[in-house]
Amino acid sequence: MVISAVEYIVIPGTNEKISRIGLGTWQFSEAWGVLDYEFAKQIVVKALESGINFFDTAMVYGNGKSEEFLGKALKELGIRREEVFIATKIPGQFLDPHDVFKSVDRSLKRLGVEYVDLMQLHWPPCWHNHPTCPYMRALERLVELGKIRYLGVSNYPVALIEEVRSCLSRTDIKFMQYRYNLIERQAEIELIPYAEKNNMIFLPWSPLAKGALTGKYTLENLPKFTDVRESEPVFHPGNFKQIQPLVDELLRLSKEYGKTPAQISLNWIISYSKNILPIPGAKKPEQVVDNAGSVGWRLEYEDWRTLDEISKKIRISYAVGYLY
Ligand SMILES: NC(=O)c1ccc[n+]([C@@H]2O[C@H](COP(=O)([O-])OP(=O)(O)OC[C@H]3O[C@@H](n4cnc5c(N)ncnc54)[C@H](OP(=O)(O)O)[C@@H]3O)[C@@H](O)[C@H]2O)c1
């Protein structure tokens, strides 16, 4: 299936290789609009042909549709289970220990697999007040029983990751997944250093800022989105005005390197840390091929720094949309 190989990294403390770039599959849902199974399968085919073996999904994406589409595609394509790394997520509201078992069973069924490679806590149980250790012990039991290989956190602050880890006796957190891209760099303050210090893989979500870093959206050409981006602050004109100089530089570098702006943006975050493995989503097969081409080469240091300086000037306001 692999036609061109991407760059690979080893999961710390193991000999296991995963592609340096993954495929995010939230797109297989109403939120993003890839609802035709055959079309979604073509995106998975192109990911595999490009050498991508890391797939990110979640129980809540399309109410299970994303897991279903991904599992069905891998099965129909005859992919052996050990050839791919399947990462999914359990939402904060399913963290009652009884629900942990029930929802993991259902997730495995939707994916059509005996085990998942990575189960991530999608977000903390902030509205349901589940104490940490009971749900972590339930998840650890599922590791012990062979249903989950690795555990990860997503959108958990450092203090809570420490608490999560203190509940585990036989395993540890190996992956951290957070918003991170050239526009939204808050993860550099605490989270990426934590991943580096503790030898964990850091998975940036929205690594293309939901398409804002692909060069196709400009201040003069900001579409009225009818998907999850309808009220996305990054695309608010007041914010995009600040982003435009970064997009201009990405377009300039794109010509210089013969790479697309999306590839330049992803390469920038990959260069930031050896622990980073971005998981861009794709709505079309050609986008996943393009994103796979963001690894296997590096930006010159001077160009990396130019983007660094321009991006540091951006201050996104998230308090937009309601009053103006
Ligand atoms: N853990 C969490 O809480 C969390 C939150 C969000 C996302 N995620 C995960 O992260 C993945 C990626 O994040 P995301 O989907 O929010 O945003 P993203 O990867 O930053 O952007 C994806 C969008 O950008 C456009 N695009 C992608 N590649 C392109 C290319 N090469 N050229 C031009 N346009 C391209 C596509 O939309 P258009 O073509 O319509 O512009 C695509 O739907 C998700 O699929 C999901 O698996 C996790």
Ligand as a Chemical Component Dictionary entry (heavy atoms), coordinates in Angstrom:
data_LIG
# 
_chem_comp.id                   LIG 
_chem_comp.type                 NON-POLYMER 
_chem_comp.pdbx_formal_charge   0 
_chem_comp.three_letter_code    LIG 
# 
loop_
_chem_comp_atom.comp_id 
_chem_comp_atom.atom_id 
_chem_comp_atom.alt_atom_id 
_chem_comp_atom.type_symbol 
_chem_comp_atom.charge 
_chem_comp_atom.model_Cartn_x 
_chem_comp_atom.model_Cartn_y 
_chem_comp_atom.model_Cartn_z 
_chem_comp_atom.pdbx_ordinal 
LIG N1  N1  N 0  -8.281  16.768 20.888 1  
LIG C1  C1  C 0  -9.095  17.725 20.492 2  
LIG O1  O1  O 0  -9.798  18.348 21.299 3  
LIG C2  C2  C 0  -9.158  18.058 19.033 4  
LIG C3  C3  C 0  -9.763  19.259 18.600 5  
LIG C4  C4  C 0  -9.769  19.536 17.236 6  
LIG C5  C5  C 0  -9.205  18.645 16.326 7  
LIG N2  N2  N 1  -8.652  17.477 16.768 8  
LIG C6  C6  C 0  -8.019  16.512 15.828 9  
LIG O2  O2  O 0  -7.093  17.217 15.031 10 
LIG C7  C7  C 0  -7.372  17.024 13.643 11 
LIG C8  C8  C 0  -6.973  18.265 12.872 12 
LIG O3  O3  O 0  -7.542  19.450 13.395 13 
LIG P1  P1  P 0  -8.683  20.286 12.626 14 
LIG O4  O4  O 0  -9.437  19.397 11.750 15 
LIG O5  O5  O -1 -9.408  21.069 13.665 16 
LIG O6  O6  O 0  -7.896  21.392 11.793 17 
LIG P2  P2  P 0  -6.667  21.456 10.763 18 
LIG O7  O7  O 0  -6.025  20.156 10.600 19 
LIG O8  O8  O 0  -5.860  22.611 11.217 20 
LIG O9  O9  O 0  -7.401  21.905 9.419  21 
LIG C9  C9  C 0  -8.076  20.985 8.641  22 
LIG C10 C10 C 0  -8.750  21.672 7.446  23 
LIG O10 O10 O 0  -7.816  22.431 6.692  24 
LIG C11 C11 C 0  -8.058  22.262 5.279  25 
LIG N3  N3  N 0  -6.847  21.584 4.753  26 
LIG C12 C12 C 0  -6.198  20.502 5.281  27 
LIG N4  N4  N 0  -5.104  20.202 4.560  28 
LIG C13 C13 C 0  -5.045  21.099 3.568  29 
LIG C14 C14 C 0  -4.124  21.318 2.516  30 
LIG N5  N5  N 0  -3.037  20.562 2.371  31 
LIG N6  N6  N 0  -4.350  22.329 1.646  32 
LIG C15 C15 C 0  -5.437  23.123 1.805  33 
LIG N7  N7  N 0  -6.349  22.976 2.787  34 
LIG C16 C16 C 0  -6.151  21.967 3.665  35 
LIG C17 C17 C 0  -9.311  21.408 5.158  36 
LIG O11 O11 O 0  -10.492 22.221 5.176  37 
LIG P3  P3  P 0  -10.983 23.119 3.909  38 
LIG O12 O12 O 0  -10.493 22.454 2.661  39 
LIG O13 O13 O 0  -12.466 23.177 4.006  40 
LIG O14 O14 O 0  -10.373 24.476 4.141  41 
LIG C18 C18 C 0  -9.300  20.636 6.453  42 
LIG O15 O15 O 0  -10.578 20.195 6.842  43 
LIG C19 C19 C 0  -8.877  16.674 13.612 44 
LIG O16 O16 O 0  -9.253  15.958 12.449 45 
LIG C20 C20 C 0  -8.999  15.839 14.856 46 
LIG O17 O17 O 0  -8.579  14.502 14.598 47 
LIG C21 C21 C 0  -8.612  17.179 18.111 48 
# 
loop_
_chem_comp_bond.comp_id 
_chem_comp_bond.atom_id_1 
_chem_comp_bond.atom_id_2 
_chem_comp_bond.value_order 
_chem_comp_bond.pdbx_ordinal 
LIG N1  C1  SING 1  
LIG C1  O1  DOUB 2  
LIG C1  C2  SING 3  
LIG C2  C3  SING 4  
LIG C2  C21 DOUB 5  
LIG C3  C4  DOUB 6  
LIG C4  C5  SING 7  
LIG C5  N2  DOUB 8  
LIG N2  C6  SING 9  
LIG N2  C21 SING 10 
LIG C6  O2  SING 11 
LIG C6  C20 SING 12 
LIG O2  C7  SING 13 
LIG C7  C8  SING 14 
LIG C7  C19 SING 15 
LIG C8  O3  SING 16 
LIG O3  P1  SING 17 
LIG P1  O4  DOUB 18 
LIG P1  O5  SING 19 
LIG P1  O6  SING 20 
LIG O6  P2  SING 21 
LIG P2  O7  DOUB 22 
LIG P2  O8  SING 23 
LIG P2  O9  SING 24 
LIG O9  C9  SING 25 
LIG C9  C10 SING 26 
LIG C10 O10 SING 27 
LIG C10 C18 SING 28 
LIG O10 C11 SING 29 
LIG C11 N3  SING 30 
LIG C11 C17 SING 31 
LIG N3  C12 SING 32 
LIG N3  C16 SING 33 
LIG C12 N4  DOUB 34 
LIG N4  C13 SING 35 
LIG C13 C14 SING 36 
LIG C13 C16 DOUB 37 
LIG C14 N5  SING 38 
LIG C14 N6  DOUB 39 
LIG N6  C15 SING 40 
LIG C15 N7  DOUB 41 
LIG N7  C16 SING 42 
LIG C17 O11 SING 43 
LIG C17 C18 SING 44 
LIG O11 P3  SING 45 
LIG P3  O12 DOUB 46 
LIG P3  O13 SING 47 
LIG P3  O14 SING 48 
LIG C18 O15 SING 49 
LIG C19 O16 SING 50 
LIG C19 C20 SING 51 
LIG C20 O17 SING 52 
# 
